[in-house]
Amino acid sequence: MTVLEKRKYGLIRKIISDTNERRVSAIEKLYNNVESCNLSNEEIRNVVIQRRKDFEEGKIFLISQEQIKRKEI
């Protein structure tokens, strides 16, 4: 068994016995959020243009940095 394999098995054992729901959820999000981008450059460009238009029309509201700082992770 390699050093990397030993570290991974040790980590897996710790995760299995972890009772902190927030930490487990964070780990779950980390490994479930590995989606690749399936949009073409043109599709991305169109989405950005539409979002900007929506913002200018007042359909989208920005979140201030202070509000982001106050949010607990």
Rosetta blueprint (number, residue, H / E / L):
1 M L
2 T L
3 V H
4 L H
5 E H
6 K H
7 R H
8 K H
9 Y H
10 G H
11 L H
12 I H
13 R H
14 K H
15 I H
16 I H
17 S H
18 D L
19 T L
20 N L
21 E H
22 R H
23 R H
24 V H
25 S H
26 A H
27 I H
28 E H
29 K H
30 L H
31 Y H
32 N H
33 N L
34 V L
35 E L
36 S L
37 C L
38 N L
39 L L
40 S L
41 N H
42 E H
43 E H
44 I H
45 R H
46 N H
47 V H
48 V H
49 I H
50 Q H
51 R H
52 R H
53 K H
54 D H
55 F H
56 E H
57 E L
58 G L
59 K L
60 I L
61 F L
62 L L
63 I L
64 S L
65 Q H
66 E H
67 Q H
68 I H
69 K H
70 R H
71 K L
72 E L
73 I L
